[in-house]
Structures are given as structure tokens and as C-alpha cells.
Amino acid sequence: MNKNNKCLRHKRSQEFICYDCNVLMCSVCSPKHSRHSYDHIDNIKSNNNNNEEDSTTYTDDNEINNNNTNNINEIGFKDIQRSIQTTFDSLKLKVVEYEQLQQTEHEIESKFKELHEFLVVEEHRLKTPIIDNKQQLEQQIDKQIKIMKSLNTVNNHININNNNNNDNINSGDLPDSHSLSSSLSTTTLSADTTDRYQITTIIRSISQCSDHNEFISSNNNTLFYFDYDQLDNKVNNNDDHSLLNVLLEHNKSIKINNHHDNQQSKSQQYRLIVNNEQINQIKNQIQTSFKLSSNQDKQSYIFSTDMDNKISILNITDRNNIHFQQHDIDMKMYDSFTAYNSIVKVGDFIYIFGGGQNKKHNQFLKYSINTQEVVINEMKGIDACQYLSACYDGQDHIYLFDGYNKPKTDIYRYNINNSSFKRYSTIEINSNYHQFTFLFKGYIYTFTPELKKIFKFDFKRKEIVKLPITIPQNNSARAVCTDGNGNIYTQSDLGLHRINIETNQINLINITRIKFYNNHNMIYHQSDDGQNYIYSIEGDDRNFIFSFENNKWESILYDESDRTLCANILYQQ
């Protein structure tokens, strides 16, 4: 920067600024910037002093043009205060966004702190009786250690007394007190520390020793420390009196330390019983109970077919603005719109397999969510079928349950990678239709209202197990869905039931009878605000939504199409 404000080349004052080159220049330099955006200091000052007048661009005697409209004068040097305010407003918005993030962070921290405190309280509740019993045992152990120390003192006294009174042994053969100490203990003496008297250390020592001799030897310079020289002098001075005093002290120790133990009941033993399945269920519920939503969340849609062989797309993102996003997409496959449970979503594609209400066939539909293209292919390798129930395993295969007009249920498997079909297994279930099949924790579950049962299918081992659940009998049609957390929801003339396939519990959560005609698939949906809903779509005036928050059904979205027995499925984009 030139601090003298003189052009180094022409020695003239630098009265111009070129906004494109971001340099100062003199009148001689300015023609070189003729096609740039620049201005003169007098023009800038004039605009600054006349805020209400239009900005004019300086033009020199050579009629130099100023074509750029992005310089600081053009965007309003006279309105510099307005620019400052605009910048500040932008800062305010950023601060609001920051504070919102900070608030959400605090909410997360608060909720998990609440859970943590609950777990700490539960941990303390379970551990309290254990700790109480441990303390009781520690007191009893301490008292018995004192009795054992007293007994050991008596034993040492008797040993020395016997050695001193043994007339059959020459004095040169008698062991001195230090030799006796060595014979009673084989452990090398070590520094006496407080830790060696702690109850946990004593308990560990008892656990590691095989008998009382080893235990005494291991603790001879702490718990069972004995001054043999002092005792030897006492015994020599008055053998009988010394022995009587030792016995007197021992008897006193017995009375003190046994008095309460005789009145105490035996400490209670406990065994921890853990229901791992329930814990895993709780973990899963906690994970699904918390969700971060953003303004850029995907839109939520329902893919819905109708009796006119058409596909419609319902936008359900905004609970207060449910509407049709797309109408009248041709299915191009006759009689598959009524295959209400043979629909499944895999990635960006939706599949519908086999025939519906009127006929069997061996075709399947593949719909692209991105392009809305419908492709029809043949189900090669399996028979024509009707009222299939489809379930995606989350990896490479779709499983198709076919029991219509059959004594057993055939299971076909479709490979999504090479688009091939094969007969996979046959299971001992005699049901005309499997109304609902879904994957949960590595198993396929099939809902069979005709049998009033739910079956669990291990598709890797090809084994089927009947769950100990009896579905409530109803006299009308039924609609079914799952929340993905082990709960099945069924709506019938009995009301809305929740069935948990892990606890085998059935609960009636709403007794409202909504208007619908036939069996169909409901749709469970958790919105971005964390609220849970169930959709029942049959067209005309039979479109409903159930709010778990309000515990009630509401009529939604009247449409002219008849969607009885038709396929519906949720997807996001």
C-alpha cells in the first residue's frame, strides 16, 4: 500500500479506485481500466453526502465507461448503514440457528441424564440388599477373626509353657523363643501395612488358603503377630497365673464376639435373574424413541393402487396437508392391484407379485420410485399364484408365502440380484391366505387370522414355530401393520389391538370401529416430529389416520378411487 497517496509511476495523486483490480490509481493510470468498474473520490464523497440521490458513476474527459454494477458504491455506499444492518440481520439468523442447535443438544443431554439417573436409582435398589448382607458378613468375619486370634494366643502360650516344663528335654535342646516363632510360621516377615488389616484383604487371604495353619502363617506378622520373647518371660515368672489370664482374656473375647452372632439370622443369598430379550427390547425402544429431524428430511409417501388398475402417490409428509402427489400411473398388469399383501419395497423399487382377487397368474410388477417407470416380468420357475404374502429379508431375497387353496403353504424365494425365482420350502400351515408377513430380528413372522395364529419362520433353517398367541376372533374384515419394534397392530370390528410377538401380550388400545370393507394392509408411520400414526387406505370415504398421541381415528383425503383390497406401501424420498 502506498501511504503517500502518490502514484509511484506518474507522481500524481491517486484519486481513483478500481473495484475489479482492487487498486488505487491516478488520472493517467485510469484509462488502462476503461472496461473495469471504478470510481473517483469526489463521486464517492458526493454519494455519501447525498443519500437520497441516485448514485452516478464518474466519467473522465476520455469518456471512460463504468460497466460493472457490483462495486461498493453501486451496492450503496450511501446506504452503508443499511448494509451493516443487513449483515447484522444475517448474523442474528446464524445465532438463532446456533442457539437452536445448542438447545437441542441440551435437550438430548437432559433426556439421557434423566435415563442415567433412573438407571443409577435402579442399580442402587438392586445392590442395597447385597451390600447390606455383605456388611453383615464382614462384621461376622471380623468377630470370628478376633476369636481365632485369641485361640492362637492361647495355643502359643500353651506351646511355650509345655516346652519350659518339659523335664525330659535338655536345656541345650530346648528351642528359644525365636526358634519357636520360626517353627510356627514359615512366612518371611514383611512390613506391616494398614492394607493387610482391611477386610477385603483378609477375605482374599482366607479364600486363597487351604487350612488354618496356612492362613495363620500367611498373616503371622499382621493379624496373628505374637511377641514370643515377652510371652516367654511371663511364662517363666508365673506359669499358672499367666495361663489363667490368657484363658480369661479368651473367654471374654468369646462372649463379646459370639453374643450378637447367636442372635443374628443367616445372611441372605441372592441370584440375579436377567431377561436379556426384554433388555434388548428396551434398548431397541430407546433407540427408536429418539430421533433427530432436520429441515432437509426426506418427504414421506404412500404408494397406492386402485380398482381401475392405476397407481397413485399420496404425500403424507405434512400431517395437515395430506394430498395426492401423482395420479393415474398405469400398472400395466391386470388384477394385481388387489394383491394387497404381495407388495414389498426394496431400495428404490416397489414390487407386487402374482394375481389378486379374480385370477392367478405368474407375473410381477417392478416400479421405480425415482423414474415412476413400471416394468412387468414373468415369475419363471414357479406356478401361477394368487394372494401371495411378500417379505424382504433385508439382504438379497424376497420370500413369498403361497397358501391359497392349498393343504400346505409353499414358500418361494426371489433373488433381487439376478431376478430369479425358486421354490424354497413347504411348511405345515393350512391357511388360505397369510394376511401379513414381516421381518423382525432375523426371523419372518406370518399373521394368519383364518387360523387365529402367528407363526415364526426361521428361513435359514426352514423351521416354523407357532407362537403362544391367540388372535381375538372378529366377524368382519381386518387390517394389519407393524411398527418394526415387535408390535403388530390389527383393526377389526373389535377395535385396534396391539400384539407384541416377544412378550406374547395382546392389548386393546382403541375400540372405535372405522368404516372399511375388506382385509387390507395398514401403514405405520413415524413423522419427523416424533409422532406415530397408522394409515388405513381404501379410497372413497374410507381413508383414515390413527394418532397414537390423541388415541383416535380421523377421516382424511376423500378421493374418487376405490382402493378395496388394493396394495399400499410407505416410502421416503
Secondary structure as UniProt FT lines:
FT   TURN            3..4
FT   TURN            8..10
FT   STRAND          16..18
FT   TURN            19..22
FT   STRAND          23..25
FT   TURN            27..29
FT   HELIX           30..33
FT   TURN            34..35
FT   STRAND          38..40
FT   HELIX           41..49
FT   TURN            51..52
FT   TURN            61..62
FT   TURN            72..76
FT   TURN            78..79
FT   HELIX           80..164
FT   TURN            167..168
FT   TURN            171..173
FT   HELIX           177..184
FT   HELIX           194..197
FT   HELIX           199..208
FT   HELIX           212..218
FT   TURN            219..224
FT   HELIX           228..237
FT   HELIX           239..259
FT   TURN            260..263
FT   HELIX           276..289
FT   TURN            295..296
FT   STRAND          300..305
FT   TURN            307..308
FT   STRAND          310..315
FT   TURN            319..320
FT   STRAND          323..330
FT   TURN            334..335
FT   TURN            337..338
FT   TURN            340..341
FT   STRAND          343..346
FT   TURN            347..348
FT   STRAND          349..353
FT   STRAND          363..368
FT   TURN            369..371
FT   STRAND          374..378
FT   TURN            380..381
FT   STRAND          385..386
FT   STRAND          389..392
FT   STRAND          397..402
FT   TURN            404..405
FT   STRAND          409..415
FT   TURN            416..419
FT   STRAND          420..427
FT   STRAND          436..440
FT   TURN            441..442
FT   STRAND          443..448
FT   TURN            449..452
FT   STRAND          453..458
FT   TURN            459..462
FT   STRAND          463..466
FT   STRAND          479..482
FT   STRAND          487..492
FT   TURN            493..494
FT   STRAND          495..500
FT   TURN            501..504
FT   STRAND          505..510
FT   STRAND          520..521
FT   STRAND          523..526
FT   TURN            528..529
FT   STRAND          532..537
FT   STRAND          539..540
FT   STRAND          543..547
FT   TURN            548..551
FT   STRAND          552..555
FT   STRAND          559..562
FT   TURN            564..565
FT   STRAND          568..572
//
